[in-house]
Amino acid sequence: MARRTGEENRRHILAVATDLYYRHGIRAVGMDLVVKESGVGNATVYRQFPTKDALATAYVQGRADAWFERMREATDRFDDPQEKLLAIFTLVAENTRLPTFRGCPMLNTHTEFPDPEHPANRVSVVHKQEVRDWLRDLAVAAGASDPEQLADELLLVLNGAYATAAVLGPEGPARRTEELARRIIQAACREPDVAKPASVSP
């Protein structure tokens, strides 16, 4: 069996940790379990990730990058900006129905590491801000009357769907995610009514 390169070891260890952290929570998983499940030596794990904080931060950054990759792939299928926005929430709803769904990794990480100075916390905060900024940019393209407000409202829907589905399941209130997002988007991007001039009697 060919030996893995350093980069291959890093990817393998991170993949194993990603599965464990998402299923059980970061704090519940010790580095000894990561070593055991990855099947590599203790020294190899610590060579790639000197501390658990480093591994946890790499995990949440990887989940953040993967989220954007999936979402951009979904939105790229549409030309219409409103449909791009709706595609995000279609995929969010689909994600909550997966048997492996355990909530939003960024929200989970922020809860586990509330210290704003913790690097994993910072990654989760930056990710949510980047999501909000992306929603705003799409709202501008969609012709929203107030893109900032629409971005805020859609971020609330997105995070609410993830959090609620994690607790009450995808067929609870989270089942209304797409419908709610559609109503908000359509209302925000509706053409303003143009007042007709009053008729003048002859």
C-alpha positions as CSV (number, residue, x, y, z in Angstrom):
1,M,0.0,0.0,0.0
2,A,1.4,3.3,-1.1
3,R,2.2,5.8,1.6
4,R,0.1,9.0,1.7
5,T,1.7,12.3,1.2
6,G,1.5,15.0,3.9
7,E,-1.4,16.7,2.0
8,E,-3.2,13.4,1.6
9,N,-2.8,12.7,5.3
10,R,-4.2,16.1,6.1
11,R,-7.3,15.6,3.9
12,H,-7.9,12.1,5.3
13,I,-7.6,13.2,8.9
14,L,-9.8,16.2,8.3
15,A,-12.5,14.1,6.6
16,V,-12.6,11.7,9.5
17,A,-12.7,14.6,12.0
18,T,-15.5,16.3,10.0
19,D,-17.7,13.2,10.2
20,L,-17.1,12.8,14.0
21,Y,-17.4,16.5,14.8
22,Y,-20.6,16.9,12.9
23,R,-22.3,13.8,14.3
24,H,-21.2,14.1,17.9
25,G,-20.1,17.7,18.4
26,I,-16.5,19.0,18.6
27,R,-16.2,19.0,22.4
28,A,-17.4,15.4,22.6
29,V,-14.7,14.1,20.3
30,G,-11.2,13.8,21.7
31,M,-8.0,13.7,19.6
32,D,-7.5,10.1,20.6
33,L,-10.7,9.1,18.8
34,V,-9.6,11.1,15.7
35,V,-6.3,9.2,15.8
36,K,-8.1,5.8,16.2
37,E,-10.7,6.4,13.5
38,S,-8.3,7.9,11.0
39,G,-6.0,4.9,11.3
40,V,-2.8,7.0,11.2
41,G,-0.2,7.5,13.9
42,N,-0.5,10.0,16.7
43,A,2.5,11.9,15.4
44,T,1.0,12.1,11.9
45,V,-2.2,13.7,13.2
46,Y,-0.3,16.2,15.4
47,R,2.1,17.0,12.6
48,Q,-0.9,18.2,10.5
49,F,-3.0,19.6,13.3
50,P,-0.8,20.6,16.3
51,T,-3.9,21.2,18.5
52,K,-7.5,20.3,18.7
53,D,-8.4,24.0,18.2
54,A,-6.5,23.9,14.9
55,L,-8.4,20.8,13.8
56,A,-11.7,22.3,14.9
57,T,-11.0,25.5,13.0
58,A,-10.1,23.6,9.9
59,Y,-13.3,21.6,10.2
60,V,-15.6,24.6,10.4
61,Q,-13.7,26.4,7.6
62,G,-14.1,23.3,5.4
63,R,-17.8,23.1,6.1
64,A,-18.2,26.8,5.3
65,D,-16.3,26.5,2.0
66,A,-18.3,23.4,1.1
67,W,-21.6,25.2,1.8
68,F,-20.8,28.0,-0.6
69,E,-19.6,25.5,-3.2
70,R,-22.9,23.7,-3.1
71,M,-25.0,26.8,-3.0
72,R,-23.2,28.5,-5.9
73,E,-23.6,25.3,-7.9
74,A,-27.3,25.4,-7.2
75,T,-27.7,29.1,-8.0
76,D,-25.6,28.9,-11.2
77,R,-28.4,26.8,-12.8
78,F,-30.6,29.9,-13.0
79,D,-30.2,33.2,-14.8
80,D,-33.1,35.0,-13.0
81,P,-31.8,36.6,-9.8
82,Q,-35.0,35.8,-7.9
83,E,-34.7,32.2,-8.9
84,K,-31.2,32.2,-7.7
85,L,-32.4,33.3,-4.3
86,L,-35.1,30.7,-4.2
87,A,-32.6,28.0,-5.2
88,I,-30.7,28.6,-2.0
89,F,-33.8,27.8,0.1
90,T,-34.7,24.8,-2.0
91,L,-31.3,23.3,-1.2
92,V,-31.5,24.3,2.4
93,A,-34.8,22.5,2.7
94,E,-33.3,19.4,1.0
95,N,-30.3,19.5,3.4
96,T,-32.6,19.4,6.4
97,R,-34.2,16.2,5.1
98,L,-31.0,14.3,4.9
99,P,-30.7,11.4,7.4
100,T,-27.3,12.8,8.4
101,F,-28.6,16.3,9.1
102,R,-27.5,17.6,12.5
103,G,-28.1,21.3,12.2
104,C,-25.9,24.0,10.8
105,P,-22.2,23.4,11.5
106,M,-21.5,27.1,11.9
107,L,-24.3,27.6,14.4
108,N,-23.3,24.5,16.3
109,T,-19.6,25.6,16.5
110,H,-20.6,29.1,17.6
111,T,-22.6,27.5,20.5
112,E,-19.8,25.1,21.5
113,F,-17.2,27.9,21.3
114,P,-18.9,31.2,22.4
115,D,-15.6,32.9,23.1
116,P,-15.3,35.5,20.2
117,E,-11.5,35.1,20.4
118,H,-11.6,31.4,19.6
119,P,-10.5,30.8,16.0
120,A,-13.4,28.4,15.2
121,N,-15.9,31.0,16.6
122,R,-14.4,33.6,14.3
123,V,-14.7,31.4,11.3
124,S,-18.4,30.8,12.0
125,V,-19.1,34.5,12.4
126,V,-17.2,35.4,9.2
127,H,-19.1,32.7,7.3
128,K,-22.5,34.0,8.4
129,Q,-21.5,37.6,7.5
130,E,-20.4,36.4,4.1
131,V,-23.7,34.6,3.6
132,R,-25.6,37.7,4.5
133,D,-23.5,39.8,2.1
134,W,-24.1,37.3,-0.7
135,L,-27.8,37.4,-0.1
136,R,-27.7,41.2,-0.2
137,D,-25.8,41.1,-3.6
138,L,-28.4,38.7,-5.0
139,A,-31.2,40.9,-3.6
140,V,-29.7,43.9,-5.4
141,A,-29.6,42.0,-8.7
142,A,-33.2,40.8,-8.1
143,G,-34.3,44.4,-7.9
144,A,-35.3,44.4,-4.2
145,S,-36.6,47.7,-3.0
146,D,-34.5,47.4,0.2
147,P,-31.7,44.8,-0.4
148,E,-30.3,45.2,3.1
149,Q,-33.6,44.3,4.7
150,L,-34.2,41.4,2.4
151,A,-30.8,40.0,3.1
152,D,-31.5,40.3,6.9
153,E,-34.9,38.6,6.6
154,L,-33.6,35.8,4.4
155,L,-30.7,35.1,6.7
156,L,-33.2,34.8,9.6
157,V,-35.2,32.3,7.5
158,L,-32.1,30.3,6.6
159,N,-30.8,30.1,10.2
160,G,-34.2,29.5,11.5
161,A,-34.8,26.6,9.1
162,Y,-31.5,24.9,10.1
163,A,-32.1,25.4,13.9
164,T,-35.7,24.4,13.9
165,A,-35.2,21.3,11.7
166,A,-32.4,20.2,13.9
167,V,-34.9,20.2,16.9
168,L,-38.3,19.5,15.5
169,G,-37.3,17.7,12.3
170,P,-37.8,18.6,8.6
171,E,-41.5,18.1,8.6
172,G,-42.1,20.5,11.5
173,P,-42.2,24.3,10.9
174,A,-39.1,23.9,8.7
175,R,-41.2,22.4,6.0
176,R,-42.4,25.9,5.2
177,T,-38.9,27.2,4.5
178,E,-39.3,27.4,0.7
179,E,-42.8,28.9,0.8
180,L,-41.7,31.5,3.3
181,A,-38.6,32.5,1.4
182,R,-40.6,32.8,-1.8
183,R,-43.2,35.1,-0.2
184,I,-40.5,37.3,1.3
185,I,-38.6,37.5,-2.0
186,Q,-41.6,38.2,-4.1
187,A,-42.9,40.9,-1.8
188,A,-39.4,42.6,-1.6
189,C,-39.0,42.6,-5.4
190,R,-42.5,43.5,-6.4
191,E,-42.9,46.3,-8.8
192,P,-44.2,49.4,-7.0
193,D,-47.8,50.4,-7.8
194,V,-47.9,53.4,-10.0
195,A,-50.8,55.7,-9.1
196,K,-53.0,56.4,-12.1
197,P,-54.0,60.0,-12.7
198,A,-57.6,60.8,-11.6
199,S,-60.0,60.9,-14.4
200,V,-61.4,64.3,-15.3
201,S,-65.1,64.6,-16.1
202,P,-65.9,66.3,-19.3
